[in-house]
Amino acid sequence: MSAPHVPAVQASTWNLANALTGLRLLLVPVLWLMLMHEGGESSQWRIAAFAVFALASVTDRVDGEVARRWGQVTDLGKIADPIADKALIGAALIGLSVLGEVSWWVTIVVLAREAAVTVLRFVVIRHGVMAASRGGKAKTFVQAVAIGLYILPIGSPFDLVAAAVMALAVVITVATGVDYVVRAVRLRRTSDLTARRRAERAKPAGS
């Protein structure tokens, strides 16, 4: 006699991993206010902005680890986590561009890629949820390092280092954007929804 089928238990959306993602979203306006305080000229406020940015970036590393280890992976988390990342990176880049410290073309390229990937996720959501890839996580990490270097009031000796890391971040951002397009096309072609549609079209008329 076969054992009875036990349905998989879905993780609750009200969990620590998603709470950390929510905290990251709440820290975005705090970061903006601190970064822009006194026109970005106050070293104390820049250090405070860096601390907030660092804390928010750490939650990005921790929430994914918590979700995997404690079985708290949810569809909401898969969608909200990359959105929180984009909000954090976007707010920091726009602020730095407003202050004249990061070229606007860099910010535009990064934000255009992030917006395109977000739209792409929702376009294919009927076929499945595209979680952040390892390349996407690496991209976010390099972006965070570059932005952190720009936020800190560390002076001219580190300007070339910050610029080099930001250039690397832009390259990875574009490359992973192309990868997401490839993944979306593959998901659309191989999803259960597509398979059912093909099966329906293959049925003889009047059957």
Secondary structure, 3 states (H helix, E strand, C coil): CCCCCCCCCCCCCCCHHHHHHHHHHHHHHHHHHHHHHHHHCCHHHHHHHHHHHHHHHHHHHHHHHHHHHCCCCCHHHHHHHHHHHHHHHHHHHHHHHHCCCCCHHHHHHHHHHHHHHHHHHHHCCCCCCCCCCHHHHHHHHHHHHHHHHHHCCCCHHHHHHHHHHHHHHHHHHHHHHHHHHHHHHHHHHHCHHHHHHHHHHHCCCCC
